[in-house]
Amino acid sequence: MKKIFVGLLTLGAALVVIPMFAAFEAHVINVTAKIENALSVPVDPITFGTVFPQEELEKFLRIALSQSFQDEERVDDVEYIIRQKPKCAWSWQTEGEVWNIDETSTQTGHVTVNGVSCGDTPIRPTGVPASATWGVLPSLCEYISKHPDVTIENGGNDGSLDSFHQPWTIDGQSVIWTDVLGRLDKSESDTSDTWTIDLAVPCFGGFCGQDWEKFVTDINPTAIPSEYTQPIGNEHKIFGCDLWVEVAGVSR
């Protein structure tokens, strides 16, 4: 009986001692990573200036693989989207029905199933008159196309989108974006895309040309021309749209 009793005491002591040793031991593993952008996208504004109904004008947007992505051997291709979002700005009217916006304080608008909003009103910038209002600019998104240098239909790996389209739609409690897909692939020596941003200028109210419908359907055969005329109240105003470029996936 004594031997058994001593053995139990020894076992109990061992159970107490083990966690006491572990509590005084620590290991530090250093973890680091250098995070780089996969894409190189210029953020310079695309400005069309003063335009007139039924004009068609072109600008270009170059999207490329970043140098860091090209130098990294374990990654190969990037899929990305181009999305169009509403633009918010301070705007005001001066003499002669001339509209102005403050280019230094614009923001991207928010789209929800309840509509478009600009969030909280920011502090009025210096030089912006008291008559200026903060809000969503008339939308240019419906009227700008996105066409790559080589489309999927012609053997490329990028989508395309004609002018005269809806940049987003509401389906129940969901916002459905009309995104355009792009893809860059190092193994195919496709390291940059040059997108054509084509502006097809709308007309106003009942002052559209007789060839308005043909103008619209020649550019986008699926468009309904009456849906893309602007109310006369938007005449002379500055329209806006933000192009949102977002990486959708990276493959090895």
Summary of the structure (lengths in Angstrom):
residues: 252
radius of gyration: 29.0
end to end distance: 68.8
largest distance: 113.2
contacts: 624
relative contact order: 0.22
helix: 21%
strand: 35%
